[in-house]
Amino acid sequence: MWRSPINNAVVDLVDPQPGERVIDIGAGMGAGAMRAATTGAHVLAVEPTPFVRRALRVRRLISRRRSSVEVVDGAAERIPVGDRTIDAIWAVNTMHHWGDVEHGAAEIARVLKPEGRVLLVDEVFTDPTHPDHEHFGADHGPEHHGFTMVEADEMGALLRKAGLIDVDASNAPIAGRPVIRVSARGAQPTER
């Protein structure tokens, strides 16, 4: 998982800019985080698994862009940053791992700056058109390695409930792969 076409495409769609603070939720081995670091953004690679964090820290150390990537313990439900401090957030193939999807949506809304960008993507391996269907999805039904897939409409509704705007939830391909795709933007704070 050093490189991934789906992570490359998602990072390209999120379009991190130089100087922005961005988050890769469930960064894994850093396929998306390391790609995003090439843009000049400061990337927080949020990863809940200690072994994977250690491996990603080693990868970070051998990278020319190591100063652009920070590996942190966290998850969608506990993002270790202050309110409204993040310009963009993405997650690739992690929504089905979230223990509390509603809380994850609320955390994303909490940390995202007004007008900040979100793109959440889970590949649909159970779709026969997926290039890895035979390996990962042929016999799994609605589950993916023991976790139930999140529906695009469900996640879209949770992001709206959390206060995000311009929510677009669909099942559409990215990088030639069928995916659940949910995008949104941070809302302006309401005046009191």
Residue, then its C-alpha position, 0 to 999 in steps of 0.5 A: m500500500w505504498r501507492s494506490p490509484i484510488n488514493n492518488a485520485v482522491v488526493d487529486l480531487v481534494d486538491p491540497q494547496p501549499g500551506e494548508r493543513v489537511i487530514d488523511i483519516g485512516a492513513g494506513m501505510g500513507a498512500g494518500a498522505m505521502r501523495a498529499a505531502t508533494t503539494g506543499a500542504h501539511v498532512l496529518a496522517v491520522e491512524p488508530t492502529p499502533f503497528v501501522r502508525r510505526a510503519l508509517r513513521v518509518r516511511r515518513l523518516i525516509s521521505r524527502r517530504r518528511s517535514s510535511v507529514e505528521v503521523v498521529d494517533g486518532a480515528a474518525e471519531r477522535i481527530p486530535v486537532g482543534d475546532r475549525t483548524i483543517d482545510a481538507i479531509w479525506a478517507v479512503n476505504t475506512m468508513h466501514h471501519w468506523g465504530d460510530v459513523e455518526h460521531g465520525a461525521a460530527e468530528i469531521a464537521r468540528v475540525l473542518k474550517p468554513e469552506g473546508r473540503v471533505l471527500l470520503v470514499d470506500e471502494v465497493f469490492t462486491d461490485p463485479t466491475h471492480p478490478d479486485h472483485e474476485h480477490f476481495g468481494a466475490d463472496h462477501g455480500p454487503e460486508h467487507h472483511g467483516f465490516t458492514m459497508v456504509e451507504a452513501d446516502e446514509m453518510g451524506a445525511l450524517l454530514r448534513k446533520a453535523g452541519l456540513i454544506d454542499v453534500d454530494a453522496s453517490n455511488a460513482p467510479i473513481a480511478g475506474r473503481p466503483v465507490i461510495r463517494v461523499s463530498a461536502r464543505g464546511a459551513q460558516p459559523t452562525e452568528r449569535 
